[in-house]
Amino acid sequence: MNEPKSLLIHLGEALDHYRAERRTVAIEQTQPEPRRRLRHLLPTPGNVIFTLVMIAVLLWAQSAGAVPFRAESAASTGTIAYQGRLANSAGAPITDTLSMSFRLYSAVTGGAPLWSEQWTGSNGVKVSDGLFNVMLGSLTPIPQSVITGNSTLFLGITVGTDDEMSPRVQLGSVPFAVQALTVPDGSVTTAKIADGAVTQIKAPLLIESVEGNTQIQKGTVRVNVTQNTQELDITIDFTPNFSAKPILVLQPAWDYTPYVTTAIHGSIFCNGDKCLVYIRRTDGGTWQAGQFQTLDWIAVGQK
């Protein structure tokens, strides 16, 4: 039984048939002239149509999933590429599979290794004409703290049962990185933050991170108007409570004055539990019964 042919096989056979037909009508020349060679490279109705068909088929195949799209950029792997050269005592390059150990230190001499990795047995390092390549961290992952917690790192290398090579190799930075895993504390200054980049959702977290004893709350209240009036009473509750009276800011920027009431702790109009305020119209207008007014608020105080 004949096996079904794929789309690419059919296209290949069609291309061979097309070329065979061209050869039957072409004048065979053992040494074509340069000008004739150039003519075969120029567009003709036949090869233009075939090229357009191929492009259309490839686009269709890609959209159908036959040709995979390029994968999205993956996160950083946490490995370090290292290449070295090994020679014997006579200076001749080595070709062999060797056991090797790699260690990272925070000092050029002495000190305990921050990380180590052994390439032995089936994972031995293949050395060809003296050159070898390894991906440090591919066998034993390098802790992120080793990279972020040290301003300088030195690589120690041991081959077989020999002593560690000296001097250790200082690791340097790379010109560009596709994706950074961490950002050191304090590295993002105000100059690096674009105007308008800090949203209402992010602002409280940023402020709280500066002073751990600070608490920020925000919200929106809706006041239903029950009668025609130029003033509206508003109650703003805090959850969790502040330990003391917070600073309260309202938006829209109505002219408002805290409404002194005996409902909360005598004559205190605002404390850590809630605030009672009222807003009034400054444009001479009046809220009508049945209308409503929304009000955004933010409160800053001690936890």
Secondary structure by P-SEA (a helix, b strand, c coil): ccccccaaaaaaaaaaaaaaaaaaaccccccccaaaaaaaacccaaaaaaaaaaaaaaaaaaaaccccccccccccccbbbbbbccccccccccbbbbbbbbbbbcccccccccbbbbbcccccccccccbbbbbccccccccaaaaaaccbbbbbbbcccccccccbbbbbbccccccccccccccccccccccccccccaaaaaaaaacccbbbbbbbbbbbbcccccbbbbbbbbccccccbbbbbbccccccccccccccccccccccccccbbbbbcccccccccbbbbbbbcccccc
